[in-house]
Amino acid sequence: MRDTRSRGKRWTFITNHAAVLSLIVHEPHLTAREIAQRVGITERAVWRILSNLEQENYITKQKVGRRLEYKSNLDRPLRHPSHRDKNVTELVNILKPSV
């Protein structure tokens, strides 16, 4: 059995997709750079996640001036087969970012 602690990788209960979605639900004005800094991932990873979320209709983006704002579709079900009876609202309510 390998010891994963020796590689220095940390795991969390929350995926980056969930963390990004939670942030944009609660703060739709954040830029990709700001999201990346808060989640602790690269801006490129944020753009990939935003694209995934948009393709699956969890978010839509709207240009407001020179910035993008995101609108979330909170009625969508969670993607994991064992949680399809729950919707995004239930998840993001417990993931509200701490100030």
ROPAKE-829801 format. One record per atom (N, C-alpha, C): x, y, z; residue number from 1; atom name. Coordinates in pm, whole numbers. Atoms other than C-alpha are relative to their C-alpha. Example, Ala and Ser with C-alpha at 12.3 -4.5 7.8 and 13.67 -1.06 7.14 Angstrom:
2
[[89, -119, 0], 1, "N"]
[[1230, -450, 780], 1, "CA"]
[[90, 120, 0], 1, "C"]
[[-82, -119, -6], 2, "N"]
[[1367, -106, 714], 2, "CA"]
[[-77, 109, 73], 2, "C"]
% end
This chain:
99
[[84, -118, 0], 1, "N"]
[[0, 0, 0], 1, "CA"]
[[88, 124, 0], 1, "C"]
[[-82, -121, 9], 2, "N"]
[[142, 337, -99], 2, "CA"]
[[-45, 104, 100], 2, "C"]
[[28, -109, -93], 3, "N"]
[[164, 623, 144], 3, "CA"]
[[-13, 128, -81], 3, "C"]
[[22, -119, 81], 4, "N"]
[[5, 919, -37], 4, "CA"]
[[47, 127, 69], 4, "C"]
[[-48, -119, -71], 5, "N"]
[[120, 1161, 233], 5, "CA"]
[[141, 39, -43], 5, "C"]
[[-138, -28, 35], 6, "N"]
[[478, 1132, 116], 6, "CA"]
[[13, 81, -129], 6, "C"]
[[-6, -76, 124], 7, "N"]
[[394, 1288, -220], 7, "CA"]
[[-42, 146, 20], 7, "C"]
[[35, -138, -29], 8, "N"]
[[270, 1607, -55], 8, "CA"]
[[-133, 44, -57], 8, "C"]
[[130, -37, 56], 9, "N"]
[[-69, 1598, -227], 9, "CA"]
[[-106, -6, 109], 9, "C"]
[[111, -3, -95], 10, "N"]
[[-369, 1696, -24], 10, "CA"]
[[-127, -33, -73], 10, "C"]
[[130, 23, 60], 11, "N"]
[[-715, 1573, -92], 11, "CA"]
[[-104, 72, 81], 11, "C"]
[[110, -67, -68], 12, "N"]
[[-1041, 1741, -4], 12, "CA"]
[[-131, -69, -35], 12, "C"]
[[132, 55, 28], 13, "N"]
[[-1405, 1645, 7], 13, "CA"]
[[-68, 75, -115], 13, "C"]
[[64, -84, 99], 14, "N"]
[[-1495, 1924, -233], 14, "CA"]
[[86, 7, -126], 14, "C"]
[[-75, -7, 125], 15, "N"]
[[-1393, 1911, -599], 15, "CA"]
[[20, 147, -40], 15, "C"]
[[-21, -136, 51], 16, "N"]
[[-1261, 2216, -780], 16, "CA"]
[[-124, 50, -73], 16, "C"]
[[123, -41, 68], 17, "N"]
[[-1579, 2218, -989], 17, "CA"]
[[-101, 55, 103], 17, "C"]
[[94, -44, -103], 18, "N"]
[[-1791, 2247, -673], 18, "CA"]
[[45, 131, 63], 18, "C"]
[[-52, -123, -60], 19, "N"]
[[-1564, 2515, -527], 19, "CA"]
[[-21, 119, -93], 19, "C"]
[[19, -108, 97], 20, "N"]
[[-1577, 2723, -846], 20, "CA"]
[[-148, 36, -11], 20, "C"]
[[143, -27, 10], 21, "N"]
[[-1953, 2686, -879], 21, "CA"]
[[-52, 73, 123], 21, "C"]
[[43, -66, -123], 22, "N"]
[[-2007, 2782, -517], 22, "CA"]
[[41, 147, 2], 22, "C"]
[[-46, -140, 3], 23, "N"]
[[-1797, 3096, -558], 23, "CA"]
[[-83, 85, -96], 23, "C"]
[[72, -84, 96], 24, "N"]
[[-1977, 3213, -870], 24, "CA"]
[[-148, 12, 32], 24, "C"]
[[138, -15, -46], 25, "N"]
[[-2318, 3144, -718], 25, "CA"]
[[-9, 115, 99], 25, "C"]
[[5, -100, -106], 26, "N"]
[[-2236, 3363, -421], 26, "CA"]
[[63, 134, -40], 26, "C"]
[[-65, -123, 45], 27, "N"]
[[-2017, 3617, -604], 27, "CA"]
[[17, -4, -153], 27, "C"]
[[-1, 16, 145], 28, "N"]
[[-2108, 3619, -976], 28, "CA"]
[[89, 100, -74], 28, "C"]
[[-83, -103, 63], 29, "N"]
[[-1890, 3923, -1046], 29, "CA"]
[[149, -35, -1], 29, "C"]
[[-142, 34, -9], 30, "N"]
[[-1559, 3746, -969], 30, "CA"]
[[58, -32, -138], 30, "C"]
[[-70, 34, 124], 31, "N"]
[[-1306, 3720, -1251], 31, "CA"]
[[61, -140, 14], 31, "C"]
[[-65, 131, -2], 32, "N"]
[[-1141, 3392, -1348], 32, "CA"]
[[127, 5, 85], 32, "C"]
[[-122, -14, -81], 33, "N"]
[[-820, 3519, -1190], 33, "CA"]
[[-33, 0, 149], 33, "C"]
[[40, -4, -141], 34, "N"]
[[-997, 3596, -861], 34, "CA"]
[[-47, -137, 48], 34, "C"]
[[46, 134, -35], 35, "N"]
[[-1165, 3255, -863], 35, "CA"]
[[120, -91, 18], 35, "C"]
[[-120, 84, -7], 36, "N"]
[[-830, 3086, -930], 36, "CA"]
[[75, 23, 131], 36, "C"]
[[-71, -32, -123], 37, "N"]
[[-669, 3266, -638], 37, "CA"]
[[-72, -55, 122], 37, "C"]
[[76, 46, -117], 38, "N"]
[[-948, 3176, -398], 38, "CA"]
[[-5, -152, 10], 38, "C"]
[[9, 146, 0], 39, "N"]
[[-973, 2811, -503], 39, "CA"]
[[138, -64, 13], 39, "C"]
[[-135, 54, -7], 40, "N"]
[[-598, 2765, -529], 40, "CA"]
[[37, -84, -121], 40, "C"]
[[-31, 69, 125], 41, "N"]
[[-585, 2650, -891], 41, "CA"]
[[41, 104, -103], 41, "C"]
[[-42, -94, 104], 42, "N"]
[[-461, 2803, -1214], 42, "CA"]
[[-121, 64, -67], 42, "C"]
[[107, -67, 73], 43, "N"]
[[-664, 3049, -1414], 43, "CA"]
[[-46, -86, -118], 43, "C"]
[[34, 89, 111], 44, "N"]
[[-649, 2806, -1705], 44, "CA"]
[[-95, -111, 47], 44, "C"]
[[89, 102, -55], 45, "N"]
[[-809, 2538, -1484], 45, "CA"]
[[-139, 57, 26], 45, "C"]
[[130, -65, -23], 46, "N"]
[[-1083, 2784, -1389], 46, "CA"]
[[-76, 11, -131], 46, "C"]
[[66, -14, 131], 47, "N"]
[[-1158, 2852, -1757], 47, "CA"]
[[-54, -135, -47], 47, "C"]
[[44, 134, 40], 48, "N"]
[[-1180, 2477, -1822], 48, "CA"]
[[-125, -40, 81], 48, "C"]
[[114, 33, -86], 49, "N"]
[[-1418, 2431, -1526], 49, "CA"]
[[-122, 82, -41], 49, "C"]
[[112, -85, 44], 50, "N"]
[[-1632, 2728, -1635], 50, "CA"]
[[-59, -52, -130], 50, "C"]
[[47, 56, 126], 51, "N"]
[[-1653, 2576, -1982], 51, "CA"]
[[-82, -127, 24], 51, "C"]
[[74, 122, -35], 52, "N"]
[[-1761, 2240, -1835], 52, "CA"]
[[-138, 34, 57], 52, "C"]
[[125, -38, -65], 53, "N"]
[[-2026, 2406, -1619], 53, "CA"]
[[-97, 63, -100], 53, "C"]
[[85, -64, 101], 54, "N"]
[[-2156, 2612, -1912], 54, "CA"]
[[-54, -105, -98], 54, "C"]
[[44, 104, 94], 55, "N"]
[[-2171, 2311, -2147], 55, "CA"]
[[-111, -86, 58], 55, "C"]
[[102, 82, -66], 56, "N"]
[[-2380, 2120, -1894], 56, "CA"]
[[-117, 83, 53], 56, "C"]
[[109, -91, -35], 57, "N"]
[[-2608, 2424, -1840], 57, "CA"]
[[-13, 25, 151], 57, "C"]
[[1, -36, -142], 58, "N"]
[[-2511, 2476, -1475], 58, "CA"]
[[19, 151, 16], 58, "C"]
[[-18, -145, -2], 59, "N"]
[[-2412, 2835, -1556], 59, "CA"]
[[-19, 56, -141], 59, "C"]
[[-5, -76, 125], 60, "N"]
[[-2455, 3096, -1826], 60, "CA"]
[[83, 123, 30], 60, "C"]
[[-79, -121, -22], 61, "N"]
[[-2228, 3391, -1877], 61, "CA"]
[[-61, 115, -78], 61, "C"]
[[55, -121, 60], 62, "N"]
[[-2324, 3745, -1960], 62, "CA"]
[[105, 110, 12], 62, "C"]
[[-96, -110, -2], 63, "N"]
[[-2103, 4035, -2054], 63, "CA"]
[[-68, 122, 65], 63, "C"]
[[48, -120, -68], 64, "N"]
[[-2154, 4333, -1822], 64, "CA"]
[[115, 100, -6], 64, "C"]
[[-112, -92, 23], 65, "N"]
[[-1940, 4621, -1941], 65, "CA"]
[[114, -77, -61], 65, "C"]
[[-117, 73, 49], 66, "N"]
[[-1594, 4478, -1987], 66, "CA"]
[[21, -132, 73], 66, "C"]
[[-15, 121, -82], 67, "N"]
[[-1646, 4192, -1742], 67, "CA"]
[[-106, -103, -36], 67, "C"]
[[100, 106, 11], 68, "N"]
[[-1827, 3861, -1747], 68, "CA"]
[[-63, -21, 136], 68, "C"]
[[69, 39, -122], 69, "N"]
[[-2089, 3779, -1490], 69, "CA"]
[[-65, -134, -28], 69, "C"]
[[53, 134, 15], 70, "N"]
[[-2220, 3431, -1430], 70, "CA"]
[[-133, -12, 71], 70, "C"]
[[130, 30, -59], 71, "N"]
[[-2575, 3323, -1366], 71, "CA"]
[[-7, -151, 15], 71, "C"]
[[3, 142, -30], 72, "N"]
[[-2626, 2985, -1207], 72, "CA"]
[[-140, -57, -16], 72, "C"]
[[125, 72, 11], 73, "N"]
[[-2899, 2736, -1285], 73, "CA"]
[[-6, -97, 117], 73, "C"]
[[-5, 75, -125], 74, "N"]
[[-2954, 2611, -933], 74, "CA"]
[[-98, -116, 6], 74, "C"]
[[96, 110, 1], 75, "N"]
[[-3238, 2375, -1025], 75, "CA"]
[[55, -127, -63], 75, "C"]
[[-60, 117, 66], 76, "N"]
[[-3004, 2139, -1211], 76, "CA"]
[[37, -105, 105], 76, "C"]
[[-38, 106, -94], 77, "N"]
[[-2945, 1801, -1046], 77, "CA"]
[[152, -14, 9], 77, "C"]
[[-141, 33, -12], 78, "N"]
[[-2605, 1701, -915], 78, "CA"]
[[32, -112, -98], 78, "C"]
[[-37, 95, 105], 79, "N"]
[[-2412, 1486, -1161], 79, "CA"]
[[27, -142, 48], 79, "C"]
[[-33, 134, -48], 80, "N"]
[[-2309, 1193, -942], 80, "CA"]
[[-127, -85, 8], 80, "C"]
[[120, 85, 3], 81, "N"]
[[-2552, 901, -990], 81, "CA"]
[[-66, -19, 137], 81, "C"]
[[60, 22, -132], 82, "N"]
[[-2600, 857, -616], 82, "CA"]
[[-60, 127, 60], 82, "C"]
[[53, -126, -52], 83, "N"]
[[-2698, 1224, -574], 83, "CA"]
[[-88, 74, -100], 83, "C"]
[[83, -65, 102], 84, "N"]
[[-2917, 1294, -876], 84, "CA"]
[[-133, 51, 55], 84, "C"]
[[123, -48, -61], 85, "N"]
[[-3212, 1347, -643], 85, "CA"]
[[20, 133, 72], 85, "C"]
[[-31, -131, -61], 86, "N"]
[[-3039, 1659, -505], 86, "CA"]
[[30, 100, -110], 86, "C"]
[[-35, -101, 100], 87, "N"]
[[-3002, 1986, -688], 87, "CA"]
[[114, 89, 49], 87, "C"]
[[-116, -85, -28], 88, "N"]
[[-2724, 2242, -700], 88, "CA"]
[[-26, 92, 119], 88, "C"]
[[32, -89, -112], 89, "N"]
[[-2903, 2469, -453], 89, "CA"]
[[43, -60, 133], 89, "C"]
[[-33, 65, -127], 90, "N"]
[[-2857, 2217, -175], 90, "CA"]
[[150, -5, 23], 90, "C"]
[[-146, 5, -13], 91, "N"]
[[-2485, 2186, -245], 91, "CA"]
[[57, 137, 31], 91, "C"]
[[-64, -131, -19], 92, "N"]
[[-2399, 2554, -274], 92, "CA"]
[[-43, 68, 129], 92, "C"]
[[40, -57, -129], 93, "N"]
[[-2597, 2642, 37], 93, "CA"]
[[94, -42, 112], 93, "C"]
[[-92, 43, -105], 94, "N"]
[[-2360, 2434, 247], 94, "CA"]
[[144, 40, -32], 94, "C"]
[[-137, -39, 40], 95, "N"]
[[-2053, 2552, 51], 95, "CA"]
[[21, 150, -5], 95, "C"]
[[-14, -145, 4], 96, "N"]
[[-2110, 2923, 99], 96, "CA"]
[[139, 39, 52], 96, "C"]
[[-136, -38, -41], 97, "N"]
[[-1761, 3075, 111], 97, "CA"]
[[2, 79, 130], 97, "C"]
[[-14, -78, -124], 98, "N"]
[[-1649, 3203, 449], 98, "CA"]
[[73, 130, -33], 98, "C"]
[[-56, -132, 27], 99, "N"]
[[-1557, 3568, 457], 99, "CA"]
[[124, 25, 80], 99, "C"]
% end
